[in-house]
Amino acid sequence: MDAKKRDKLATIIIYILVGIVVLILAGIVGNILISGIPHLSWHFLTSEASSYQAGGGVRDQLFNSLYLLILTTIISLPIALGAAIYLAEYAKDNWITNLIRTTIQILSSLPSIVVGLFGYLLFVVQFGLGFSIISGALALTFFNLPILTSNIEEAIKGVPQEQREAGLALGLSNWKTIRGIVLPAALPGILTGIILSAGRIFGEAAALIYTAGQSGSTINYADWNPLSPTSPLNVMRPAETLAVHIWKVNTEGIIPDATIVSAATSALLVIVVIVFNLGARYLGNKLYRKLTAAK
């Protein structure tokens, strides 16, 4: 077999493998959407969850999921960005840097249940924060930091060295070059890393069962004082998320329409992740064009 035939055969095999992966993904997502979308309604999105009767919704669970995602991102992004800039631009290639990267890889491979138990012992018990949104956000920060740091580091490393040299040639300091040239050029990759980690956070359940709790407090959406016990912005209240709600309904739910609620919640979870991904990509491309004057 000559080189052209081998190349053609390898290309066909690669396309087949990619097609299999796409079909599996489409099958899983399609099954979730087909099963759940018919049960989605405005009433389902704006009603409280029911513990005993049929017809409950996921209003509070949806808000809690988005709120936890925002809090975790606010906490973890500055730390991950600083660590990634250090590793990509300042760290020397020595055993200390290799140890840091190895530690990051180990942390990224930890099971979420281990992170949840660690968060329970440290934040819920030791720090006395109890089952609360802040406990869940801090636990998810440990869960999120390794993958976010690695993705941002790779995005920064992907910026051509010539752009750094051009900035230095113009008399810019190393930090100004990073801030004004490297980071804007790496923005699409950074946003991709944020999106990947955000999807992981949004669908996380095991770590939140032990930190944010499996039940929610009474929420008054007319009260936006963060210090009020009934405020949705109160970080000290327990909060059940969409993913935890799916787990709870399937394992402990005694409502008559548990299957319907589970299917609709799963579809909503997938839809929100897809919308968030598309919106973040659009925003990233828009910011990239604005910061780099690219068309």
Secondary structure, DSSP 8 states (H G I E B T S, - for coil): --HHHHHHHHHHHHHHHHHHHHHHHHHHHHHHHHHHGGG--HHHHHS---SSSS----HHHHHHHHHHHHHHHHHHHHHHHHHHHIIIII--SSHHHHHHHHHHHHHHTS-HHHHHHHHIIIIIIIS---SSHHHHHHHHHHHHHHHHHHHHHHHHHTS-HHHHHHHHHTT--HHHHIIIIIHHHHHHHHHHHHHHHHHHHHT--HHHHTTT-SS-----TT---TTSTT-TT-TTS----HHHHHHHHHHT---TTHHHHHHHHHHHHHHHHHHHHHHHHHHHHHHHHHHH---
